Amino acid sequence: MSDRSLRGMRLGSQSMETENGVEPAPRQRVEYRTKDGESVSVMFAAEAEIPPVWTTKTGHEAILVNGEKPENPNEKHVRTHWDMLMERRSAEELEEILQQRLDFYKERHAI
């Protein structure tokens, strides 16, 4: 009986299709370079829009070789919490609120 056992494949582990006659999509290799001289090659589809700046695995900003780093004049200044607070309140108002809160805590904890 053991010589006539059924043999099969594991489900989902292997495909019965072959890659004969299959051509991959056209691609292009693009090279970027960081200020440190690190070179990065990235593969894109032939019809893809190539970004002028690429972030490397090390976190550095790389610029397209034979390309220029785009200048973004609309780039906003990074606002901190303090900047946003000062847009809503004046320094005098903040001093007054601070004094009110300090008085409140002193009264509450004095008991």
N, C-alpha and C positions, 0 to 999 in steps of 0.2 A: 504494500500500500504506500510506503514512503517513497518509492521510486516513481509513483504516478501522482505526486502531490502537485497542486497548482502553484505556479510561480507568478508573482505580480510585482508591481512597483509600489513604492510608497506614494500615497495620494498627495498631490501638490508639490512634490519635491523636484520632479523633473518634467520637462516639457517634451512632448513627442514631435514638436515642430522643429524644422531645421532652419538655418539661416541662409540657405541657398537662395540666391536671387534677391536678397534684401540688401538695399543700399542705404547707408546712413544719410541723414540730412546733411546738406553742405554746411561746413563749419569754417570758422576763421580763428586763428590764434592772434591774440592781441597782447602786446607787451606793455607793462607799466613799470615805472621806476620811482623809488622813494628818494628823499633828499640824501639819505645815507648811502645810496648806491645799490640798494637791494632791488633785484629784478624779479618781477612776477609775471608769469604768463597765464592768461585766462582764455578759455575756449568759449566762443559765442557762436550762435547760429549766424549764417551768412546774412540773413535779412534783419538781424537784431540791431538796435540802436546802441552804439558803443558809448558808455559813460566816460567822461573825461577824467574822472577821479575814481580810484578804487581803494578800498581799505584792505590792507594785507592781513594775514593771519596774526601777525605780531601787533596789529593795531595801528600801524603807521599809515599815513596817507600817501598813496602812490599816484603819480601823474602819468597820463598816457604818453608813451614815447612818440616823438614827433607831433606832439599836441601841446596846447597851452592850458594852464590851470585857469578855469573860468573865474572871473571876478564877479562876485555877487553884490551889487550895490544896495540891494534891498535887504541885506542881512541885518537883522535887528540885534541890538545890544542885549545881552542876557540880563534879565532883570532878576534881582534877588528878592527875598521876602521883605527885606528892609526897604528896598526901592518901592515896592508895591504898597507897603505901609505908609511910607512918606508921601505917596500920591494921594492917599485918603485922609491923612491926619497931619496936622502941623506939630512941630516939636513942643509947643506950649500945650496943646491938647493931650499929647502923650504924657507929659509931665503931670498934668492934672489927673489923668486916668490912673497913672502909677501911684500917685499920692492917695487917691481914693481907695485903691485896692490894698495898699499898705495899711491904711487906717482900718479898713474892714478886717483884715487878718489880725491886726493887733487887738482889736476889740473881741474878736471871736476866740482867740487863744489866751486872752488875759483872764478868762473866767476859770 
